[in-house]
């Protein structure tokens, strides 16, 4: 791929796009297709497609081993995992939650008639800021949901101390954090429970899928009942439940992915190091750091664009990238508190969320994963460098394009 050297070559200025085919954030990792096909043939031959089949049970065992947790309750997606976990933990009233997260974290609360109380995130970690949590606790607060955003573990110790002090339940949304650690221990072992997502775009996918993981035996029992309509035995319902079951074909995909998970992470890590090298020294562009001492899955490549120094806003940089067929994403714009129905229910929320508001305007995610090639990373970084170094020249072109 020939690097672009002048503004006129940029697709946003009328040049040819860098990529003929769109380069996506969240391109699924597949793993060994032959093994997947064999598993699918096997489950078809056995005609056992869902309802706690043998692949789901094996997937749960393998994930539990990988994390070192007692219980893995596999479900149909991460959102349902959140809903079941919130309900099984008995959360009611108000729950403190970041606004800088995917909508599902907050929707799960509202869906169950619980008031989400938005808390700001830490500017460095982008995760729930423990210094801001305590001031939001009221007599109606029953719990906290903290998100290990980008796979970076929250400040688990401080959040656990607050939860203990105030007798609150602590749930971690670990949708991004399969394969990540906190102080050397795998994510999945903290709080009362943690929720994983195995959506297609995650480092490990089951097409759609998720799990609630916990070391609490009673909670695991309630979760298992809830995901299967409250059935205790073949024909005995003992409590209210929903249909949150994972299908066998999803578990087959998950088992296949698990066999290659170390390679997926190694590829992501290589891309991350490459991005770090290529983006170094570009003014106003900061690659979110990944801890040297913890395990990470490197699934999210996160850039913070500081317009005062880069000369180009995050949104204009996205426009430049999109024109080149590089589908960078504005995760998690605009912050849940600015989405319906929350913006109408809590119109004042933004006033206490300065970091969330800043990040929602300045952060973008770049592609990674097994389909991305090293030369793609170099080309993407070349476009970012060109856009920043020629931001003055680009400005009139971008403003003409919006008119
Ligand atoms: N908590 C947090 C913190 C989360 O981030 C999420 C989900 C959840 C909870 C809930 O878990 P799930 O219920 O989803 O299991 C995507 C994912 O759909 C979502 O799982 C994820 N977080 C979120 C961060 O990203 P969108 O709206 O960006 O999806 P979409 O369709 O635009 O796909 C993202 C990119 O991936 C696209 O540019 C195209 C590419 N893609 C996507 C799919 C589905 C592919 O190349 N192939 C595919 O099959 O939400």
Boltz pocket constraint, residues with backbone or C-beta under 6 A from the ligand:
constraints:
  - pocket:
      binder: B
      contacts: [[A, 24], [A, 25], [A, 26], [A, 27], [A, 28], [A, 77], [A, 78], [A, 79], [A, 80], [A, 101], [A, 102], [A, 104], [A, 105], [A, 147], [A, 173], [A, 175], [A, 176], [A, 196], [A, 197], [A, 198], [A, 199], [A, 200], [A, 201], [A, 209], [A, 210], [A, 327], [A, 331]]
      max_distance: 6.0
